[in-house]
Amino acid sequence: MAESKKTIIALGITRLDYSKRETSAELTLETRKNIFRKGIESSSRVDWVGNGFRTHSMGIGGGGDFSASLLLDQAKTATQKAIDRQHAEVFTAEKIQELTAKAQQYYESKQDAA
């Protein structure tokens, strides 16, 4: 069975969790078999890591943590080779830089609003 392909980037952002312990933001870039439809999906999300846990808060209407769906190719079969190839094609150096900047701006704007 094909495994998902992940790239994890530390964003250099920290915050306190509900227990007042520090957690760090990591941008996860992932390509995997789509679990609801056919094909392969590439997406990004920010997880908060600390105290042995990874958390991501989903929100409606702008709430929650940063995430973005980038590509769903329903024509591809989820082989390891296809997953690895799509991951390399979607997550170019330029796209990684763009997503990192967007995620950092997302949390800066949340701080400004607080």
N, C-alpha and C positions, 0 to 999 in steps of 0.2 A: 504494500500500500504506500502511496506517495505521501511524503511528509511535507508540511508547510515550510516555507522559506521565510526566515525572519531576519531583520536587521534592527538592532536596538541602538538608539543614540541618546546619551545623557544630555539633557537640556540645560543643566546648571541652574535649575529653579528648585527651590525647596519651600515647603509649607508644613505647618503643624497639622497632625491628624486630630481626631476627636479626643484622643488620650494625651494630647499636647506633646506628642513625639514627632520628630522631624521626619518627613518623607521627601523623596526626590522625584522629579519628573523625568520620565523616559519616553521618548518617541519610538513607538514600535511600528515598523514598516513590514507588512506581512502579505504574502501571496499564498493562497490555499485553495483547495477544492471548495466550491460554494456548497453549503450544506442544505440550502433550500431549493436551489435550481441547478441545472447542469452547468458545467464549465468551471473556470478558474477566476478567482476574485483577488484583486490587489487593493489593500486599504491601509490607512494609517490611523493611529490613535495614541493618546498620551495615557500612560499608566503612572500611578504614584506608587513608589516602591519604598518600603521601610518596615522594620519590625517583623520581617519574615512574610510580608504580604504584598501583593500587587493589587491595586484597586483602580477601577475606571468607573466614573459616574456617568450614566446616560441621562440625557435631559431632553425635554421637548421644548421647542421654540427658543433655542439659544442657551438653555441651561446645560449643566453637565460639563464633562471634560471634552477637550478637542478630539475630533475624529473626522476622517474624510474617506469616502469610497472613491477609488481612482479608476478602476477598470474591472468590468465583469465581461469576460469573453465566454459566452455560452457555447461557442463552436468548438472549443478546445476540450480534449479529454484530459483529466487530471492525472497525467503521468508525472513522475519526478522530473523528467527532462523538460516537459512543458511548463511546469511550475517554476523551475529554476530559470528558464529562458524568459518567461513573462516577468519575473521579479527583476531580472537584469535590465529588461527593456523599459519597464515602468519606473524603476527607481534609479535613474541616472544621477550622476553627481549634481547636475543642475536642479533636478526635481527634489533631491534630498535637501539641498540648500534651501529651496523654496518652501518645502514643508516644515523644515526646522524653524525658519523665520516666521511662518504663519502661526505655528504652535506657540512660539515665544510671544508674539504679538497678542495672541488670544489671551494669554494669562496676564500680560502687562495691562491690557484693556480692562480685565476683571479687577486688577489691583487699583487702577485709576478710578473705577466706578465705586469702589468700597469706601 
